[in-house]
Amino acid sequence: NALPVTIRPPSEERAKAAMPRSISPASRTLTGFTSTPSDGAMAWMAANWLVAPLWVESRRTATRVTVGAISGISRGSVDAVLMWVTDLFLSLPQLPLLLLVMYLFRDFLKNLVGPQAGIFILIVLVIGAFRWMPVARLVRAQFLSLREKEFVEAAVAQGASSARIMFLEILPNLMGTIIVFFTLNIANNMLLEAVLSYLGAGVQPPSSSWGTMISEGFEALYNQP
């Protein structure tokens, strides 16, 4: 008598062979394959790493408003030097330079203040040092336009200083534009942080990020399209 033999469908065999050995079938969640399977991982990372883009955009907004305001209210050499620096930053290749700076200073800050705090500080400093230039030019253009208005001429006739004109007369009229760019760039900062983490220059396991989740799931996505 022949012994009973259980034959599995070929599709099941191929699926098991294609599955990475480090990831079990139980690891499949709504967010895909991860080393720490949890359907709440994506929401947790969104809340956790929203802090870094907020700090980045706050620092960047301070830089762009300061440069644009001083350049717009000044005349002559000060305006020329600030715009020359802005054009210099605009000409730099941003992503390769970001990767270079992250690789150079990542280990130093990790040893100095710890792995998570070091990466957080580096992301805020490095990403905040770039992408402030276009809005700085916009702020400068608005200052050049508003300083010729009647209310500014009235303040000058009353003997108002340049600082008073800048902070109390012109800058309040730019708050709408500044707030719009502030909110729009938060999403761009989150995407840039995810790109850096995916390329291995940002957040790394055991810390979580959208970039590390994509990196961990890439092998499973490649083997099981």
Contacts in CASP RR format, 6 or more apart in sequence:
PFRMAT RR
TARGET T0000
AUTHOR 0000-0000-0000
METHOD contacts of the structure
MODEL  1
NALPVTIRPPSEERAKAAMPRSISPASRTLTGFTSTPSDGAMAWMAANWL
VAPLWVESRRTATRVTVGAISGISRGSVDAVLMWVTDLFLSLPQLPLLLL
VMYLFRDFLKNLVGPQAGIFILIVLVIGAFRWMPVARLVRAQFLSLREKE
FVEAAVAQGASSARIMFLEILPNLMGTIIVFFTLNIANNMLLEAVLSYLG
AGVQPPSSSWGTMISEGFEALYNQP
15 224 0 8 1.000
18 223 0 8 1.000
18 224 0 8 1.000
19 25 0 8 1.000
19 220 0 8 1.000
19 223 0 8 1.000
19 224 0 8 1.000
20 33 0 8 1.000
20 219 0 8 1.000
20 220 0 8 1.000
20 223 0 8 1.000
22 35 0 8 1.000
23 33 0 8 1.000
23 35 0 8 1.000
23 220 0 8 1.000
26 37 0 8 1.000
27 33 0 8 1.000
27 34 0 8 1.000
27 35 0 8 1.000
27 37 0 8 1.000
28 37 0 8 1.000
29 37 0 8 1.000
29 38 0 8 1.000
29 39 0 8 1.000
29 41 0 8 1.000
30 39 0 8 1.000
31 38 0 8 1.000
31 39 0 8 1.000
31 40 0 8 1.000
31 41 0 8 1.000
31 42 0 8 1.000
31 213 0 8 1.000
32 217 0 8 1.000
32 220 0 8 1.000
33 216 0 8 1.000
33 217 0 8 1.000
33 220 0 8 1.000
33 221 0 8 1.000
34 41 0 8 1.000
34 213 0 8 1.000
34 216 0 8 1.000
34 217 0 8 1.000
35 205 0 8 1.000
35 216 0 8 1.000
36 206 0 8 1.000
36 208 0 8 1.000
38 44 0 8 1.000
41 208 0 8 1.000
41 213 0 8 1.000
42 210 0 8 1.000
42 213 0 8 1.000
44 208 0 8 1.000
45 208 0 8 1.000
45 209 0 8 1.000
45 210 0 8 1.000
45 213 0 8 1.000
46 210 0 8 1.000
48 208 0 8 1.000
49 190 0 8 1.000
49 193 0 8 1.000
49 203 0 8 1.000
49 209 0 8 1.000
49 210 0 8 1.000
50 186 0 8 1.000
50 190 0 8 1.000
52 120 0 8 1.000
52 123 0 8 1.000
52 124 0 8 1.000
52 189 0 8 1.000
52 193 0 8 1.000
53 186 0 8 1.000
53 187 0 8 1.000
53 189 0 8 1.000
53 190 0 8 1.000
53 193 0 8 1.000
54 186 0 8 1.000
55 124 0 8 1.000
56 123 0 8 1.000
56 124 0 8 1.000
56 127 0 8 1.000
56 128 0 8 1.000
56 189 0 8 1.000
57 182 0 8 1.000
57 185 0 8 1.000
57 186 0 8 1.000
57 189 0 8 1.000
59 124 0 8 1.000
59 125 0 8 1.000
59 128 0 8 1.000
60 127 0 8 1.000
60 128 0 8 1.000
60 131 0 8 1.000
60 132 0 8 1.000
60 185 0 8 1.000
61 132 0 8 1.000
61 135 0 8 1.000
61 178 0 8 1.000
61 181 0 8 1.000
61 182 0 8 1.000
63 128 0 8 1.000
63 132 0 8 1.000
63 136 0 8 1.000
64 132 0 8 1.000
64 133 0 8 1.000
64 135 0 8 1.000
64 136 0 8 1.000
64 139 0 8 1.000
65 136 0 8 1.000
65 139 0 8 1.000
65 171 0 8 1.000
65 174 0 8 1.000
65 178 0 8 1.000
67 82 0 8 1.000
67 85 0 8 1.000
67 86 0 8 1.000
67 132 0 8 1.000
67 136 0 8 1.000
67 139 0 8 1.000
67 140 0 8 1.000
68 82 0 8 1.000
68 136 0 8 1.000
68 137 0 8 1.000
68 139 0 8 1.000
68 140 0 8 1.000
68 143 0 8 1.000
69 139 0 8 1.000
69 140 0 8 1.000
69 143 0 8 1.000
69 166 0 8 1.000
69 170 0 8 1.000
69 171 0 8 1.000
70 78 0 8 1.000
70 82 0 8 1.000
71 78 0 8 1.000
71 79 0 8 1.000
71 82 0 8 1.000
71 83 0 8 1.000
71 136 0 8 1.000
71 140 0 8 1.000
71 143 0 8 1.000
72 79 0 8 1.000
72 139 0 8 1.000
72 140 0 8 1.000
72 143 0 8 1.000
72 144 0 8 1.000
72 147 0 8 1.000
73 143 0 8 1.000
73 147 0 8 1.000
73 162 0 8 1.000
73 165 0 8 1.000
73 166 0 8 1.000
73 170 0 8 1.000
74 82 0 8 1.000
79 140 0 8 1.000
83 137 0 8 1.000
83 140 0 8 1.000
86 133 0 8 1.000
86 136 0 8 1.000
86 137 0 8 1.000
87 133 0 8 1.000
89 130 0 8 1.000
89 132 0 8 1.000
89 133 0 8 1.000
90 133 0 8 1.000
90 134 0 8 1.000
92 130 0 8 1.000
94 130 0 8 1.000
94 131 0 8 1.000
95 195 0 8 1.000
97 130 0 8 1.000
98 126 0 8 1.000
98 127 0 8 1.000
98 130 0 8 1.000
98 192 0 8 1.000
98 196 0 8 1.000
98 201 0 8 1.000
99 196 0 8 1.000
99 199 0 8 1.000
99 201 0 8 1.000
101 122 0 8 1.000
101 126 0 8 1.000
102 122 0 8 1.000
102 126 0 8 1.000
102 196 0 8 1.000
102 201 0 8 1.000
102 202 0 8 1.000
103 201 0 8 1.000
105 122 0 8 1.000
106 118 0 8 1.000
106 119 0 8 1.000
106 122 0 8 1.000
106 201 0 8 1.000
106 202 0 8 1.000
109 117 0 8 1.000
109 118 0 8 1.000
109 119 0 8 1.000
109 121 0 8 1.000
109 122 0 8 1.000
110 118 0 8 1.000
110 119 0 8 1.000
112 118 0 8 1.000
113 121 0 8 1.000
115 207 0 8 1.000
116 207 0 8 1.000
119 202 0 8 1.000
119 203 0 8 1.000
119 204 0 8 1.000
119 207 0 8 1.000
122 202 0 8 1.000
123 193 0 8 1.000
123 196 0 8 1.000
123 202 0 8 1.000
123 203 0 8 1.000
127 189 0 8 1.000
127 192 0 8 1.000
127 193 0 8 1.000
131 185 0 8 1.000
131 188 0 8 1.000
135 178 0 8 1.000
135 181 0 8 1.000
138 177 0 8 1.000
138 181 0 8 1.000
139 174 0 8 1.000
139 177 0 8 1.000
139 178 0 8 1.000
142 170 0 8 1.000
142 173 0 8 1.000
142 174 0 8 1.000
142 177 0 8 1.000
143 166 0 8 1.000
143 170 0 8 1.000
143 174 0 8 1.000
146 152 0 8 1.000
146 169 0 8 1.000
146 170 0 8 1.000
146 173 0 8 1.000
146 174 0 8 1.000
147 165 0 8 1.000
147 170 0 8 1.000
151 169 0 8 1.000
152 165 0 8 1.000
152 169 0 8 1.000
152 170 0 8 1.000
155 164 0 8 1.000
155 165 0 8 1.000
155 169 0 8 1.000
156 165 0 8 1.000
160 168 0 8 1.000
160 169 0 8 1.000
190 210 0 8 1.000
193 202 0 8 1.000
193 203 0 8 1.000
193 209 0 8 1.000
193 211 0 8 1.000
194 209 0 8 1.000
194 210 0 8 1.000
194 211 0 8 1.000
194 214 0 8 1.000
195 211 0 8 1.000
196 202 0 8 1.000
196 203 0 8 1.000
197 203 0 8 1.000
197 204 0 8 1.000
197 209 0 8 1.000
197 210 0 8 1.000
197 211 0 8 1.000
197 212 0 8 1.000
197 215 0 8 1.000
198 211 0 8 1.000
198 212 0 8 1.000
198 214 0 8 1.000
198 215 0 8 1.000
200 215 0 8 1.000
202 209 0 8 1.000
203 209 0 8 1.000
203 211 0 8 1.000
203 212 0 8 1.000
204 212 0 8 1.000
205 212 0 8 1.000
205 216 0 8 1.000
END
